[in-house]
Amino acid sequence: STDMTVTRERAGEIVIVHAGPPRLMHPSLAEFSKSANDALAGGARKIVIDLSKVEYLDSAAIGYLLDLYRQATNAGAALKLSGVQRRVETMLTLVGANQFLEFYPDAAAAVDSF
């Protein structure tokens, strides 16, 4: 489709990646992962993944977020999540992601936390 499901903005040195689709899974996951990977490759060291529009993640999306966190950490970058809906938080908690990923109520709060 022509409408961008993923948008990226910069707040000073912080890059915010807004995940658009309510169901973050194939094929929308590819667009999202490219945007997040580009931010990291482009030198961003403070990254917020805004999941406020996302109602469902499949296992590939969860795996990608864990992988992205690992890549960011290896690159010396900090990765935080914002706007995580309860169902998504439950899914991430089931795999233990809440033990190392920080969740914030909205992108502004995540930006302020850096």
C-alpha positions in Angstrom: 0.0 0.0 0.0 1.1 3.6 -0.4 0.5 4.8 3.1 3.6 4.5 5.2 3.0 2.1 8.1 6.4 3.0 9.6 7.6 6.5 10.2 10.8 7.8 11.7 11.5 11.1 13.4 14.4 12.6 15.2 14.3 14.4 18.5 17.8 15.8 18.9 20.1 12.8 18.9 17.2 10.4 19.5 15.6 8.5 16.7 11.9 7.5 17.2 10.7 4.6 15.0 6.9 4.5 14.9 5.6 1.0 14.1 2.4 1.6 12.2 0.4 -1.6 11.6 -1.9 -2.9 14.4 -0.5 -6.4 13.6 3.3 -6.3 13.4 4.1 -9.4 11.5 5.0 -10.5 7.9 5.0 -8.5 5.6 4.8 -5.3 7.6 7.6 -6.5 9.8 10.0 -6.1 6.9 9.3 -2.4 6.5 9.6 -1.9 10.2 12.8 -3.8 10.6 14.4 -2.0 7.7 13.5 1.4 9.2 14.9 0.4 12.6 18.0 -1.2 11.1 18.6 1.9 9.0 18.5 4.1 12.1 21.1 2.0 13.8 23.3 1.7 10.7 23.0 5.5 10.3 24.7 6.0 13.7 21.7 6.5 15.9 22.7 5.6 19.5 19.4 6.5 21.2 16.5 4.7 19.7 12.9 4.6 20.7 10.6 2.0 19.2 7.0 3.4 19.5 4.5 0.5 19.5 1.5 2.6 20.5 -0.4 1.5 17.4 0.5 -2.1 17.6 -2.0 -4.6 19.1 -0.4 -7.8 18.1 3.2 -9.1 17.5 3.9 -12.5 16.0 6.9 -14.6 17.1 9.0 -13.2 14.3 8.3 -9.7 15.4 9.2 -10.6 19.0 12.3 -12.3 17.8 13.2 -9.2 15.7 12.8 -6.9 18.7 15.1 -9.1 20.8 17.6 -9.2 17.9 17.4 -5.5 17.5 18.1 -5.0 21.2 21.2 -7.2 20.9 22.4 -5.4 17.8 21.9 -2.0 19.5 23.7 -3.1 22.6 26.6 -4.4 20.6 26.8 -1.1 18.8 26.8 0.8 22.1 23.2 2.1 21.5 20.3 2.3 23.9 16.9 0.9 22.7 13.7 1.7 24.5 10.0 0.8 23.8 7.1 3.2 24.2 3.3 3.0 24.0 3.4 -0.8 24.6 -0.2 -2.0 24.8 -1.1 -4.5 27.5 -1.5 -7.5 25.2 1.8 -6.7 23.6 3.5 -6.2 27.0 2.1 -9.6 28.1 3.6 -11.3 25.0 7.0 -9.6 25.6 6.9 -10.5 29.3 6.3 -14.1 28.4 9.6 -14.3 26.6 11.4 -12.3 29.4 12.0 -9.2 27.2 10.8 -7.0 30.1 13.9 -7.9 32.0 16.1 -5.9 29.7 13.9 -3.8 27.5 12.6 -0.6 29.1 8.9 0.2 28.5 7.6 3.8 28.6 3.9 5.0 28.4 4.6 7.2 25.3 7.4 8.3 23.1 7.9 11.6 25.0 8.5 9.8 28.2 11.0 7.5 26.5 12.8 10.5 25.0 12.9 12.1 28.4 14.4 9.0 30.0 17.7 9.3 28.0 
